[in-house]
Amino acid sequence: MKVLAVLFAAILATVSAQCPSGFIHHGDSCYAIPMAEGSWADGMMICQELGGQLAVIETAAEQSYIEGFLQRYGGGLPNDPDFWVGGGDFLQEGVWKWVMSDTPIDASVAAWATGQPNNKGGPQGCLRISAALNYKWEDGNCDSVEYAVCELPCAREKAKGASVELKVQEKEINMVSQYAVLCVFAALFATAYGQQCRPGWHYDSNRGSCYAIPTGAEGSWAEAMAYCAAMSSELAVVESAGEQAFLVSLINDTLDFWIGAVDILEEGVFVWANRMTQVETYFWGPGQPNNEHGRQGCLRLEHEAQWAWGDGACASTEYFICERE
C-alpha cells in the first residue's frame, strides 16, 4: 500500500502542476531565465538540469511572446544582455537548425535583426537574442558568455483521448486520459520492479542501460541524434572500457557508427552533446582524432580500427547506436 501511495502521489504531482517554481507558463510551454551565464553549451546544460532545453521558437506568436518575456523578466539585467536559444549552424555553416531536434528553422519565423547572421569576427554558430537589437536574433560565438532562455513542456499539456475525472480527498483532478494514466503506472512499476529493455534493445547490466542499433537507419550525426531522441533515447554515451566493449559486441557489420560526442563547439574538446559534459575516457583508434580531409567534429566507432573511436565529418552518412538509461 505504501508503494501504491507513493506511485499515486507521483502521478498527482505530474498532473496537477503546470510549471516548476521559477518558470512562467505560456501556451504549452514553461519559460525561465536562470540567473547564471555561460557559453551556448553551458546554457544547454543548465536548461537540461532544470528538466528542459534552450528555447525553441516555432511560431511568430511565440517569438512575440519571448520578446515581451525578455523585456519583462530580463530587462533588469546589466549591459543590454544577450540570451542563448536552441538554434545553431555549427553542424553545417549557413544551415540554421534547432539543434536538439535537428529541425530546420522556419524562415517565416526567423526574427533576424538587420544584417544578421553575419559571422562578425569569425565563425558565429550559435543563436542568441539581443536586448541591444530590440530582442531580435543574431549569430554569436558559441563560447561567448550569455544568459539563456530555458523551455520545458507544460506538465498539463493535453494528450488525445477522453478526459477522466478522479476525486481525491474531495477534490476533482482532470487527468489527460485513461491511457495516459496506465502509461504512467506502467513506467513507474517497470522502474520499481526491474523491467529491463523494450523488444529490440540490449541490456548492459553493468551500466544499467539499454542500447539499440536501429535497423536500416542511417544519417548525419544530427539526424542520428534526432532519431534517437524520437525513441526517447540519446546517441550512446561511453564512459568505461566495459561499456565500449559491450557496444562493440552488438556490432556485426563492417560499418561505422555515430555515438554522442562532438567537438564542434571547441576544437579538440569533445563533449557528450545531450549532457554537455566533457568526455573523460577516450578509446581512440591509431592516429585519431585527425581531422582528415578537413573539419571532423563528430565521434564515431570505426570498423577499420575494430570500432575504436575516430572523428568524422558530421554530415557523413553513418549508422548509429542509441542508449536509454
N, C-alpha and C positions, 0 to 999 in steps of 0.2 A: 504493500500500500504506500509505503514511503517513496519507493521508486516511481510509482504512478503519480503521486502528488508532485514530485519534482518535475517529471516529464510534462504534466499538465500545466504546471506553473510556467515552464519554458514556453509552451505554446501560447499561453495567455499573454506573456510578456511580448512575444513576437507580434501577436495580432493587435494588441491594444496600443502600442507605441507608434507614433508617426516618425519622429526624428530623435536621434540621440541628443543629449544635452550639448549645447553649443552650436547645433545645426539649425538652419532656418528652412522651413518647409515651403516648397513652391511646386505646384503641379504634381508630378510623380517622383520628385527628387527632393533631397535634402542637401543644403549647401553650407559650407563653413570656410572661414579664412583662419587657419591655425596661426597662432602668434609665434611663428618660427620661420626663419628664412633659410634658403639653401639653393643648390643647383636644381635643374629640372628633375634629375634623378632623385635628389633629396625630397623634392616636393611630392613625387610619386610615392616614395617610401612612407612619408608622413601620412599621406592620404590613405594608403593601404593599411597602416597601423590603426587608423580610425575606422576601418571597415569599408572604405570607398576607393576612389581613384581621382586623379586630376580630372577636372570637369570636362565633359564632352558636350559641345554646343551644337544641337542638331536642328534648330529652327531659328528663324529671325525673332520670333517671340521670346525664345529662351535667351538669345543674345541681348535683347532689350532688357529682360529681367536682370541678367548678370550685370549689365551696365549700371542699373539702378542699385542693385545689391552692393556692388563695389563702392559706389558713391556713398551709400548709407553706412556700410559697415567697415569699409576700408579707407574712408575719407580722412579719418583721424591719424592715419599712419604718416610718418615723416617723409619728406622729399619726393613727393609725387611717385608713389611706389608702382612697380610693375608686378604682375601676377601670372604665374605659370598656369596654363591649362593643358589639356592632354594631347595636343597636336604636335606633329613634328614632320620634318622631311629628311631626318638624318639617316633613314634607311635608303632613300633614293632622292637625290638632290632635285628639288623643284616639284616633287610629288608629295603634297601635304596630306597627311592621314591622321585620324585618331589612332594613336599608336597601339593601345592595348586591344583594340578590336580590329586593327588593320583595315579600317573603313575610310575610303577617300572622303575628304572634307567637301561638302556640297558647296559649289561655287556660289549658289544663290544665297547661302547662309554666311559665307566667309565675310567677316567685317574688317577687312584690312584697312588700316589708315593709309592716307595718301602716300604713295611712293613705297609702300610695303608689299611683299617682303623684298629686302634689298641686300642681304648678306654684307652689311656695312662692317668694315674692318676685318673681313674674313668670314669663314663659314658660320652661319647662324641657323641652326637646325631645329630649334625648339620654339613653340608658340607661346606667346605671352600677351597679356592685355595691359596696356599702358595708361596710367592716370593722366600723364602728360599729353597723351593723344586722345583725350576725351573717351577713354576706355574702349578704344578700338584696338585691333590686332596689330602685332608686329612680330618679326622673327627676332630671336635673341640667341646669343651664345649660350649653349646648354649648361655651361659652368657658371654663368652669372648667378649672383646671389639675389634671389627674389622671394616674395611671398607666394603662396599657392592658393588656388581655389579648389577645394575638395567637393566631390559629389558622391552621394550614395543613393540607391533607390529608396523611395518612401516605403516603409515597412507595411503600410496598409494599401499598397497598390493592389488593385483588384484583379484577380485572375478570372478566366472564363469559368462559368458554372453557376449553379444556383446558390444563392446566399443561404446560410444556415444560421439561425439564432439560437444561442445556448444561454440559459440562465445560470449564472454562477454567483453565489452569495447575493441573490436577489437583483443582480444587475444583468442586463442584456448585452451580450457581446456579439457583434456582427462578424462572422467568420467567412472567409472567401468561398469555400465550397467543401463538400464532404470529401472530395478527392484530395484537396489540399491538406485537410486535417489528417487523413490517412497517410499521406506522404510524410508529414512531419513526424507522426508517430513511428512510421516505418524507419525513417532516418535515425531517430533517436534510439529506437530499440536495436537497430543494426549496430550503432556505435557502442551501446551499452553491453551487448552480448556477443561482440567479436565477429560479426559477419565481415568477410574479407573483401572480395572484389566482385564486381559485376562480370557477367559472361564475356569472355574475350580479353580480359585483363589478367595480369600475372602478379601474384603477391610476393613481395620480399619481406619475410618475417623479421629480418634483422633491422630493416628501416621502418617497417610498418606502412609501406606504400604499395599502391597498385600501378602497374605500367601496361601500356598498350602501344603497339605499332599499327596504326590504322591501315587496314588492307587497301592497297591500291591508291592511297592518298599521298600526294607529293606536292611540293610547292616551295616558294621562297621561305626564308626564316620567319618573316612576319606572317605569311599565310599559315605556316605551321603553328605559330603561336595562337593565331585566331581560331584555328581548327581545334586545338586542344582546349582552348577556353570554352568553345561551344559544347564540349563534352564535360564541362565542369572540372577541368584539369589544367595543367600547365605543361610547357615543354620541360623535360626531365631536368632535375637539379641533382648533380652528382657530387656528393660530399665525402665519400670514402672509397677506399680501394674495393671494399666488398660490394658497394653499390655499382661501381664501374664494372666489376666482373659480372654482376647479375645482369646488367643491361647487355653486355656482350653475349651472355648465354642465351638471350632472346633472339639474337640476330642469326638468320640462316641464309642471307643473301649477300652478294658481293656489291653492296651499295653503301653510300654514305648516309648518315642520319643526323639531322639537327637535334641539338639539345639547347637548354635555355639560357646560355650565357652569351654576352656581347661585349665588345669594347668600343662601340660606336659613339659613346659619349665622351670617352677619354682614351686616346690611343694607348694601347698596351695595358690598360686596366680593365680586366674582364669582370663583369658583374652578372649575377643571376637576375635577369631582367624583370621577372614578375615580382621579385622581392627587393630589388635594388640593394642587394648585399654583395660584397666583393667575394669573388672566388678565392678560396683559401687553399684548396688542394688541387693540384693540376696533374693531368695524365697525358701530357703532350707526346705525340709521335716524334720521331727523329727530325730535327731541324725546324720544329714548329714552336711558336707561330712564326710565319714568314712573309705574310702579305704578298704572296706570289701573284704576279700579274696585276699589282695594284692593291687598292684598299680591300682588305678582307677582315670584316669586323664581327662575324658571327661564328659560333662554335659548333663543330660537328664531329661525330665519330667517323673515322675514315678507314675504309676497308683495306686500302693499301698498307696501312700501318696496323693491321689487325685490330681496328676500331679504337686505337689510341686517338687522342684529340688532335684536331687541326683547325686552323682558322679558314673560313671560306667566305666568298663573296655573298653578301646577304641576299642578293637577288637570284642566286643559283637555285635550281630546282632539285630538291632532295626529299627523301623520306624523313620521317621524324619519330621521336618517342615521346609519348605523353605520360604524365605522372599524376596520380591522385593520392593524397595523404589520407 
